[in-house]
Amino acid sequence: MLDLEKFPAVAASQSAVAAVAGLSLPLQVIPLNNVALVQKIHQTYRMQYVIDVVLPTPPQSAIDDNALSTLSSFIFFNKMEIVTMIQARCPAVLFHF
């Protein structure tokens, strides 16, 4: 059996992957202890990523306009719900600019 950990190139790439994985953690400006709120934020982020990166641009779109509109509405209402949940949690912190 071949032990890959003895090779320096493999060990260096594993440490690089661990370093990048540590850097990709999101920073919380406002501490969020509400699990439902954090899940809603992650869900919205993933759906926005799907629309922006995974789906092709509208002229070459593989999905119809109704599906794209539905996804966009889903993201919009999720964002509204996130803002409402944060405002309900700490009303004095937000929107006092």
Backbone bond lengths (Angstrom), bond angles and torsions (degrees), N, CA, C in turn:
res aa  C-N    CA-C-N  psi(-1)  N-CA   C-N-CA  omega(-1)  CA-C   N-CA-C  phi
1 M - - - 1.451 - - 1.528 108.79 -
2 L 1.284 117.32 138.21 1.458 123.85 -177.47 1.526 109.81 -91.73
3 D 1.325 116.43 128.36 1.462 121.48 -179.99 1.532 108.03 -98.26
4 L 1.339 116.89 105.34 1.462 121.12 -175.59 1.523 113.23 -72.66
5 E 1.330 117.89 -19.69 1.459 119.78 -178.05 1.520 112.64 -68.87
6 K 1.344 117.82 -17.25 1.463 121.13 -179.68 1.522 112.39 -79.20
7 F 1.320 117.92 -16.19 1.452 121.02 -179.79 1.527 109.58 -85.64
8 P 1.334 118.54 128.31 1.466 120.36 -176.68 1.526 113.90 -63.20
9 A 1.311 118.26 -34.53 1.470 120.44 -178.80 1.527 110.71 -65.74
10 V 1.319 116.62 -39.35 1.454 120.41 179.74 1.524 110.06 -69.90
11 A 1.328 116.52 -42.19 1.463 120.35 179.03 1.524 110.95 -63.30
12 A 1.334 117.71 -39.66 1.469 121.64 178.76 1.520 110.96 -66.28
13 S 1.329 116.93 -40.41 1.472 118.84 -179.76 1.523 110.92 -69.43
14 Q 1.320 117.61 -34.33 1.463 120.30 177.99 1.524 110.69 -67.11
15 S 1.337 116.82 -39.55 1.465 118.61 178.58 1.525 110.45 -70.28
16 A 1.330 117.49 -32.85 1.463 120.37 177.69 1.527 110.31 -67.27
17 V 1.320 116.64 -40.20 1.466 120.33 178.12 1.518 109.79 -64.18
18 A 1.313 117.65 -41.34 1.467 121.05 178.75 1.528 110.79 -65.00
19 A 1.325 117.45 -38.22 1.467 120.85 178.94 1.520 111.20 -66.81
20 V 1.318 117.46 -43.27 1.460 120.87 179.35 1.521 110.29 -67.14
21 A 1.313 117.17 -38.37 1.469 120.25 178.79 1.522 110.51 -63.03
22 G 1.315 117.31 -36.31 1.461 120.60 177.58 1.509 112.64 -70.95
23 L 1.327 118.24 -31.07 1.463 121.70 -179.25 1.519 112.81 -78.58
24 S 1.319 117.44 -19.55 1.459 119.47 -174.71 1.525 113.23 -86.76
25 L 1.310 117.98 5.49 1.457 119.58 177.87 1.520 109.90 -74.36
26 P 1.325 117.45 135.37 1.463 119.30 -179.37 1.535 111.25 -73.23
27 L 1.304 115.90 146.99 1.451 121.30 176.36 1.517 109.26 -91.52
28 Q 1.303 116.59 138.76 1.456 120.95 178.66 1.523 108.80 -99.92
29 V 1.315 116.58 113.97 1.457 121.63 177.24 1.522 109.08 -74.51
30 I 1.313 115.43 -41.87 1.458 122.36 175.61 1.525 106.52 -110.82
31 P 1.329 118.81 124.43 1.466 118.48 179.11 1.535 110.90 -64.36
32 L 1.310 114.92 125.92 1.466 121.03 -177.27 1.521 108.78 -113.23
33 N 1.309 116.04 111.95 1.455 120.80 178.77 1.520 112.29 -101.22
34 N 1.310 117.21 -6.61 1.453 122.47 -179.61 1.530 109.12 -82.87
35 V 1.316 116.77 113.94 1.465 121.73 -177.09 1.525 111.12 -64.14
36 A 1.310 117.02 -39.96 1.471 120.50 -179.72 1.530 110.85 -63.51
37 L 1.320 117.20 -38.23 1.466 121.17 178.62 1.522 111.15 -66.19
38 V 1.313 117.32 -44.23 1.466 121.02 179.19 1.525 110.52 -63.89
39 Q 1.327 117.19 -40.71 1.463 120.38 177.94 1.524 111.26 -64.48
40 K 1.322 117.15 -38.60 1.466 121.43 178.81 1.532 110.12 -65.35
41 I 1.330 117.09 -40.56 1.466 121.04 177.97 1.523 110.35 -63.78
42 H 1.325 117.49 -44.92 1.466 120.80 179.07 1.525 111.45 -63.99
43 Q 1.333 116.74 -41.03 1.462 121.09 178.75 1.529 110.58 -61.73
44 T 1.321 116.34 -44.60 1.460 120.78 -179.65 1.526 111.12 -65.88
45 Y 1.315 116.79 -41.14 1.466 120.79 178.64 1.525 110.56 -61.36
46 R 1.326 116.92 -43.80 1.463 120.04 -179.45 1.523 112.10 -65.71
47 M 1.334 116.83 -40.70 1.462 119.39 179.30 1.528 110.99 -67.98
48 Q 1.322 117.46 -37.72 1.463 120.40 176.59 1.523 110.34 -64.02
49 Y 1.320 116.79 -38.40 1.466 121.28 176.90 1.528 110.33 -62.74
50 V 1.316 116.88 -42.98 1.472 120.42 179.47 1.524 110.44 -60.35
51 I 1.322 116.90 -45.19 1.467 119.60 -179.31 1.525 111.19 -66.97
52 D 1.342 117.15 -43.41 1.466 120.41 -174.13 1.515 114.12 -77.37
53 V 1.335 117.62 -35.26 1.459 120.16 -170.78 1.520 113.09 -112.56
54 V 1.305 117.20 -45.84 1.462 120.04 -171.39 1.520 111.92 -78.50
55 L 1.318 117.06 -47.49 1.463 119.37 -178.47 1.523 110.84 -73.82
56 P 1.318 116.98 143.43 1.464 119.35 177.78 1.524 111.36 -70.41
57 T 1.305 115.74 165.33 1.458 120.56 179.25 1.528 109.84 -64.63
58 P 1.337 118.21 156.49 1.469 120.79 -172.97 1.524 117.18 -54.46
59 P 1.330 122.03 -40.06 1.479 116.95 -179.23 1.528 113.32 -62.87
60 Q 1.331 117.35 -33.48 1.461 120.45 179.60 1.522 111.20 -103.25
61 S 1.302 117.21 19.06 1.461 121.68 -172.17 1.526 112.35 -61.94
62 A 1.329 114.40 135.72 1.461 120.23 177.48 1.528 110.91 -85.15
63 I 1.332 116.75 -16.82 1.464 119.81 178.40 1.520 108.53 -107.88
64 D 1.306 115.11 158.82 1.457 118.95 -177.87 1.530 110.81 -79.05
65 D 1.306 115.54 169.69 1.461 121.37 -177.55 1.527 112.12 -64.93
66 N 1.324 117.35 -31.70 1.465 120.30 179.73 1.522 111.48 -64.45
67 A 1.318 116.95 -40.83 1.465 120.44 179.65 1.519 110.48 -67.29
68 L 1.321 117.24 -41.61 1.458 120.64 177.89 1.525 110.86 -64.70
69 S 1.307 116.81 -39.76 1.462 121.22 177.23 1.522 111.03 -64.72
70 T 1.325 116.86 -39.83 1.462 120.93 178.43 1.523 111.21 -64.24
71 L 1.329 117.10 -43.41 1.464 120.49 177.60 1.530 111.28 -63.70
72 S 1.305 116.82 -41.72 1.466 120.61 179.16 1.524 110.94 -64.81
73 S 1.311 117.38 -40.48 1.470 120.72 176.81 1.519 111.20 -65.24
74 F 1.316 116.79 -40.72 1.457 121.83 177.53 1.529 110.51 -58.43
75 I 1.318 117.00 -45.60 1.467 121.39 179.23 1.525 110.63 -65.64
76 F 1.320 117.17 -42.80 1.466 120.65 -179.93 1.530 111.06 -59.75
77 F 1.329 116.85 -47.47 1.459 119.78 -177.81 1.528 111.53 -70.62
78 N 1.318 117.31 -31.71 1.463 119.33 173.45 1.527 110.81 -63.40
79 K 1.334 116.57 -42.89 1.464 120.10 179.02 1.527 110.88 -63.74
80 M 1.313 116.94 -39.65 1.464 120.11 177.63 1.531 110.66 -63.91
81 E 1.315 116.54 -40.67 1.459 120.33 179.04 1.525 111.41 -67.00
82 I 1.324 117.62 -37.10 1.464 121.39 177.07 1.520 110.52 -62.47
83 V 1.327 116.95 -47.57 1.467 120.85 179.66 1.523 110.29 -61.98
84 T 1.319 117.25 -41.87 1.468 121.07 179.18 1.526 111.11 -63.43
85 M 1.329 117.06 -42.02 1.461 120.43 179.16 1.526 111.31 -65.38
86 I 1.317 117.45 -39.78 1.469 120.40 178.93 1.523 110.35 -69.08
87 Q 1.328 117.43 -41.50 1.464 120.59 177.93 1.519 111.67 -62.57
88 A 1.311 117.14 -38.43 1.465 120.42 179.35 1.521 111.13 -68.31
89 R 1.331 115.96 -30.87 1.458 120.49 -177.92 1.515 111.97 -76.88
90 C 1.318 117.73 -44.34 1.464 120.95 -177.45 1.544 109.36 -144.13
91 P 1.308 118.38 79.79 1.472 121.31 -174.83 1.520 113.85 -65.81
92 A 1.329 118.97 -26.31 1.459 119.82 -176.42 1.522 112.17 -78.08
93 V 1.316 118.20 -18.87 1.451 121.29 -174.08 1.522 112.45 -81.20
94 L 1.312 117.47 -39.80 1.455 120.96 -172.37 1.522 113.23 -96.90
95 F 1.287 113.84 152.42 1.455 124.37 169.50 1.527 113.43 63.08
96 H 1.311 116.65 35.81 1.457 121.28 173.15 1.510 108.77 -120.25
97 F 1.313 116.10 68.28 1.458 120.99 -178.09 1.510 109.39 -102.87
